[in-house]
Amino acid sequence: MTDALELDYAIKKAGLNRPKIAKVLGISMMSLFNKIHNRTEFKASEIAALKQALHLSNEQRDKIFFAHDVDVKSTKED
């Protein structure tokens, strides 16, 4: 599961926003929203692109995209 709170933090820390992330991934904002809120999964290639764009370590990548325990509030709609 994706940890939406950690992902949003990493996006802001990198000086980016969700529209820019969607553009980096070549997907629509709706597709990004669905992935962030665990309705669909990120592809391995998308995770790799985000790791690079957000300057994530392997540990940070795993914490964000392979979270076992995710706060239910973090997956609620904005």
For each residue, the residues with C-beta under 8 A, 3 or more apart:
1: 38 66 67 68 70 75
2: 7 35 36 37 38 41 42 64 65 67 70
3: 6 7 63 64 65 67 70 71 74
4: 7 8 36 37 38 70 74 75
5: 8 9 71 74
6: 3 9 10 60 63 64 67
7: 2 3 4 10 11 36 64 65
8: 4 5 11 12 36
9: 5 6 12 13
10: 6 7 13 14 54 56 60 64
11: 7 8 14 16 17 18 21 54
12: 8 9 15 16 17
13: 9 10 54
14: 10 11 53 54 55
15: 12
16: 11 12 20 21 24 53 54
17: 11 12 20 21
18: 11 21 22 29 32 33 36
19: 22 23 29
20: 16 17 23 24
21: 11 16 17 18 24 25 32 50 53
22: 18 19 25 27 28 29 31 32
23: 19 20 26
24: 16 20 21 49 50 53
25: 21 22 32 46 49 50
26: 23
27: 22 31 32 35 46
28: 22 31 32
29: 18 19 22 32 33
30: 33 34
31: 22 27 28 34 35 40
32: 18 21 22 25 27 28 29 35 36
33: 18 29 30 36 37 78
34: 30 31 37 39 40
35: 2 27 31 32 38 39 40 41 42 46
36: 2 4 7 8 18 32 33
37: 2 4 33 34 75 76 77
38: 1 2 4 35 41 70 75
39: 34 35
40: 31 34 35
41: 2 35 38
42: 2 35 46 47 50 65
43: 46 47
44: 47 48
45: 48 49
46: 25 27 35 42 43 49 50
47: 42 43 44 50 51 61 65
48: 44 45 51 52
49: 24 25 45 46 52 53
50: 21 24 25 42 46 47 53 54 56 61 65
51: 47 48 54 56 58 61
52: 48 49 55
53: 14 16 21 24 49 50
54: 10 11 13 14 16 50 51
55: 14 52
56: 10 50 51 60 61 64
57: 60 61
58: 51 61 62
59: 62 63
60: 6 10 56 57 63 64
61: 47 50 51 56 57 58 64 65 66
62: 58 59 65 66
63: 3 6 59 60 66 67
64: 2 3 6 7 10 56 60 61 67
65: 2 3 7 42 47 50 61 62
66: 1 61 62 63
67: 1 2 3 6 63 64 70
68: 1
69:
70: 1 2 3 4 38 67 74 75
71: 3 5 74 75
72: 75 76
73: 76
74: 3 4 5 70 71
75: 1 4 37 38 70 71 72
76: 37 72 73
77: 37
78: 33
